[in-house]
Amino acid sequence: MKKLILLLAIIGAAFYFYQQKKQSALDPEVIANPTFAEIRMTLDARGRTFEQVFFAKTVDDADCKKYSKNVIDDLQKKQANDSAGHWLVKSSECKPELTPRYAKLFDNEPTFVTYLSMARSDRRERETRLLYWGVSVEESDKVCDGVSKMQNGRKGAVTCIRAVRQ
């Protein structure tokens, strides 16, 4: 009986370590050769059109597609009972690299537009940037003021990087 219990413990430990190793491959500590998710959404409200763009640094193409699907599914769930305007997915792509203009966003430096930087502090999180087109300076400042609400559910810090004022 003791041998059976010992054998089951060894098999259980081996399975646990196998799962941990498998999870580490799916969610590595460092994403060395990322694939970038680019998700564009639009919203028509009160005679204006807004565009929201997500950029995320993902592990590979499969991770990128999974991340993109989760973002879109979460958005649709949140909007299901909302009577206000709805964000519509315009495009969703996975790319081996971003244009230099958008790649700069991952340096967390002020650029031509205000954007949100969502850091990765957990292996399951992905480093993400979120920007909005069609908003005024005052409206983008309000987005920045609401950063604390976006922190909910994330372990990585959410920071507002304000546009360079000219």
N, C-alpha and C positions, 0 to 999 in steps of 0.2 A: 504494500500500500504506500509506504514511504517513497519507493522508487517511482510509482505512478504519479504521486503528487510532485515530486522533484522534476519528473519529465514534463508534466503539465506547466510547471513554473518556468522551466527552460524554454518551452515552446511559446508560452505567453510573453516572456521577455524578448525572445527573438522576433516575434511578431510586432511587439511594441517598437523595437529599434528599427525594424524594417519600415514601419509606418512613418517614424520620425525621419528616416533618411529619405523616403519618398516625398514627404512634405517639404523637406529642405530643398529638394531639387525643384519642386513646384514654386516655392517661395524662398529663393536664395537670400542670404543676408545682403549681398551686393549684386545688383543687376548690371552685369558687365557689358553685354551687347544687346541693348534694349530694342524692342519693337515699340513704336509709338502709336497709341490710339489717338485718333482725331475724330471727335464727334461734334457735329454742327447741328444746332437746333434753332428754329425760328418761332417767334411769337408775334401775332398781330393783335394789338390792343389799342383802343381809343385812337384809331387812325394812324398808328405808328407801327413800325416793324422793328423788332429787336432780334439780335442773333446772339446765341450763347455758344461758346466753343470750349470743349474739354480737350486737353492734351494730357496723356498719361504715359509714363515710362513703364512698360511692361516687360516681362521676362522673355517672351517669344511670341510668335504669331498666335499660337493656341491661347496663351494667357491674354493676349490683346483682344481676341474675339470674345473670350469669356468676360473680361472686364467691360467691354463695350456693351455686351448683352445685359450685364447686371445694371449698368448705369441707365440704359434705356428702360429696362423692366422696372427699376426703382422709380424712375420718373413717371411712368405710366400708372403705377400703383398710387403715388402721391397725388396725381391729378384726377384719379377716378371719381372722387367725390367732390371735386372743386368746380364750382360753377363759373369761375373766372376763365380767362383765356388759357389755352393749353399750348405748351411747347410742342412743336412738331419736329420730328427728326428729319433733317434735311439730308445728312450723309453720315456715314460711319465707316472709317477706313483704318487699316493697320499698315504702318509704313516703317521701313528700316531706319529712316532718318527724317527729320523735319527740315523745312527750309531754314536758312540761317536766321531769318526774321523771327520765327517761332522758337527755334532752338535756344535763342537768347533768354527766353522766359525762364528756362531752367537754371539760369545763373542768379535769379532773384534780384536782378538789377532793374531800376526804373527804365521804362522804355516809352514808346509812343502812346501807350494805352495803360489804364489801370487794370490790374489783374489780381486774381487770388492765387496764392501759392499754398498748396497742401502737401506738407512734408510727409515722409514715410518714416514711421518709428517702429512699426511692427512688420514682420515679414509678410503678412497678408495684405498690408496696405500698399498702394502704388503711389508714387510721387505724381502729383497732378497739378495742372495749371488750368484756371478757368477765367475766361475773359468774355466781356460783353461788347457787342457793337450796337450802335444806335442809341447810346445813352449819353446824356449831358455830363459835364464835369460834376455838377451837383448830384446827379443821380448815381454816378460812380462813387462819390463820397458816401452816399447813403448805403451802398453795397458794402463799402469798407466798414462803416459803422455797425453793420450787422454780422461781422465776421464771427463774433462769439456764438451766434446761433448755428453757424456752419461747423463749429468745433464739436458739437454733439455727435457722439458715435465714432469720432476719430481719435486715435492716439497721437498721431502726428500733428504738429502745429499748423494752424491755418493762419496765414498772414496776408495782409493786403499790401500790394506793391503799387503805390500811386504813380500815375503817369508823370513824366517830366513836364512841368508847366513852362510854357513858352511865352 
